[in-house]
Amino acid sequence: MAIIIHDVGMRDGLQVETTVVPTERKVAWIEQLIASGIDAVQVGSFVNPRLVPQMADTDAVCRHFADRMPARTRLTALVLNEKGLERGLAAGVRDFCMGVSASDTHSRKNTGMSTVEATARIIATAHEAIDAGARVQLSVQSAFGCGFEGAIAASTVTRIVSEFVDAGFRTISLADTAGHATPRQVQSLFRAVQRAAPDVVCACHFHDTYGLAMVNAWAALECGVQSFEAAFAGVGGCPFAAVAAGNLCTEDFVHLLQRNELRGDVHLDALLALANEAEQLFGRPLPGVIHRTGPLRETAGARG
Amino acid sequence: MAIIIHDVGMRDGLQVETTVVPTERKVAWIEQLIASGIDAVQVGSFVNPRLVPQMADTDAVCRHFADRMPARTRLTALVLNEKGLERGLAAGVRDFCMGVSASDTHSRKNTGMSTVEATARIIATAHEAIDAGARVQLSVQSAFGCGFEGAIAASTVTRIVSEFVDAGFRTISLADTAGHATPRQVQSLFRAVQRAAPDVVCACHFHDTYGLAMVNAWAALECGVQSFEAAFAGVGGCPFAAVAAGNLCTEDFVHLLQRNELRGDVHLDALLALANEAEQLFGRPLPGVIHRTGPLRETAGARG
């Protein structure tokens, strides 16, 4: 089974930083992520630039890459609605991520719509993207619990996934937006999804709010989840969640995979260089670990 | 199966801090750990005070508690040799932790003896402690790999465990001194130990050098390990290992257990107060997470 690494730090990380990263630096960081050999890079989101000024240059970033699409790495962008999709298509985006929150409260805060309304709307938007020749990955946010509502019923999540599958979508991400997931819950929810929709390719997205991003990602891997959203240096957090913290750290997770003889093709050093550069720019210690300790070198006598 | 929490921060944490914690503060922190309702607290180590000045007052700390032994919580102390044992017994210690490194290089650096020599020596010291009416937990350090030697053969670890069991000891801790363990290795090594010595009560001790302490502890729990060494706020590190980082964080791990309806009797707030106080004293962010985010409150509408 191939393990897919999708770095979302350029979107889910940068959107909460007070430092706005200049466009040229964003381009350089995306190039660094591509050079690492990971499978997908989320380059930004098409949201209201007044609400999220850190993402105001997403059109420019996407246009830069529109005629420089890397051969192996998919470049994705997040859109919330038709307007975002239009901007994305105009900027040459070919791979969209869209989602709906399983929590009504979170959904209304993010979109002004209930979960049911938002699900119908996002499916329509996703179909528009497909009709325009793009690819779409759909996600269920707050799938493991919500900072506003608390627990979310597994049946709510599987119902949304079934709607996505019935509408013709196959890659579905379950996002732990608030960081509430525990490893047993991860396994039980993904198994419920796999039972409800056996053909689905499962993706996951974990936040480290309670220190559990890595153990949840590992639990997901052990039950057959194939695609992992993560962020360089563990940056991140949703500005509209009640309490949020960084994402699963890309290079720390890749390091664990490599210790298990998985994804030996990813250049960890490229990811570490990026994490260190981001730490320098943001001027504070970022959550990841390996960019400080350095990766484990197995040679006898070496540090580590 | 009961899960046992053994906080070793007062030893494995404080020994690497440049700030020497005053004796009265140590006593107060130990009282706070006892008040939390965890099962065991390692209060210090009987080592050369010139080499580890942070532990120079271990005799005084132990004497303070000798006639104030808590009813539910065991107070343990680490000793490396006969001399340490004598000091511990004189200070009223009734529960000793002793160990040997599975890595010859690490063993020689720590004790001046090979692993084989050190194993015989520590078994003799442990028997002395038993003869004096004390209890002993034995451990295998560098069980999952060594910063100096790299990989450690599982057979080296199971051989030492078998020697400990043959000598009459039943609770054995495997310590990931350098933080090299991965979850699959944790499960494979503990299963090998369980096969080699079916009656053994397994304990574990993980460092977060590569961001894997939590996932390794969870892997251990899932394969039947009962006792978990951890440190408040995730403090820690061995000054004689090549690269070392904090321990599994006690309150973060207890929080995960409680989300799985385990150890609801532990007062998380007492642990959080201690972590925050330690962070204030040491004047830098400590590795734990929950003392900053706060625990997840399940009530709808609450933060978290």
Boltz contact constraints between the chains, C-beta under 6 A:
constraints:
  - contact:
      token1: [A, 147]
      token2: [B, 304]
      max_distance: 6.0
  - contact:
      token1: [A, 149]
      token2: [B, 300]
      max_distance: 6.0
  - contact:
      token1: [A, 150]
      token2: [B, 298]
      max_distance: 6.0
  - contact:
      token1: [A, 150]
      token2: [B, 300]
      max_distance: 6.0
  - contact:
      token1: [A, 182]
      token2: [B, 259]
      max_distance: 6.0
  - contact:
      token1: [A, 183]
      token2: [B, 218]
      max_distance: 6.0
  - contact:
      token1: [A, 209]
      token2: [B, 293]
      max_distance: 6.0
  - contact:
      token1: [A, 211]
      token2: [B, 214]
      max_distance: 6.0
  - contact:
      token1: [A, 211]
      token2: [B, 252]
      max_distance: 6.0
  - contact:
      token1: [A, 211]
      token2: [B, 289]
      max_distance: 6.0
  - contact:
      token1: [A, 214]
      token2: [B, 215]
      max_distance: 6.0
  - contact:
      token1: [A, 215]
      token2: [B, 214]
      max_distance: 6.0
  - contact:
      token1: [A, 215]
      token2: [B, 215]
      max_distance: 6.0
  - contact:
      token1: [A, 215]
      token2: [B, 218]
      max_distance: 6.0
  - contact:
      token1: [A, 218]
      token2: [B, 183]
      max_distance: 6.0
  - contact:
      token1: [A, 218]
      token2: [B, 215]
      max_distance: 6.0
  - contact:
      token1: [A, 242]
      token2: [B, 303]
      max_distance: 6.0
  - contact:
      token1: [A, 243]
      token2: [B, 293]
      max_distance: 6.0
  - contact:
      token1: [A, 243]
      token2: [B, 303]
      max_distance: 6.0
  - contact:
      token1: [A, 243]
      token2: [B, 304]
      max_distance: 6.0
  - contact:
      token1: [A, 252]
      token2: [B, 211]
      max_distance: 6.0
  - contact:
      token1: [A, 259]
      token2: [B, 182]
      max_distance: 6.0
  - contact:
      token1: [A, 289]
      token2: [B, 211]
      max_distance: 6.0
  - contact:
      token1: [A, 293]
      token2: [B, 209]
      max_distance: 6.0
  - contact:
      token1: [A, 298]
      token2: [B, 150]
      max_distance: 6.0
  - contact:
      token1: [A, 300]
      token2: [B, 149]
      max_distance: 6.0
  - contact:
      token1: [A, 300]
      token2: [B, 150]
      max_distance: 6.0
  - contact:
      token1: [A, 303]
      token2: [B, 242]
      max_distance: 6.0
  - contact:
      token1: [A, 303]
      token2: [B, 243]
      max_distance: 6.0
  - contact:
      token1: [A, 304]
      token2: [B, 147]
      max_distance: 6.0
  - contact:
      token1: [A, 304]
      token2: [B, 243]
      max_distance: 6.0
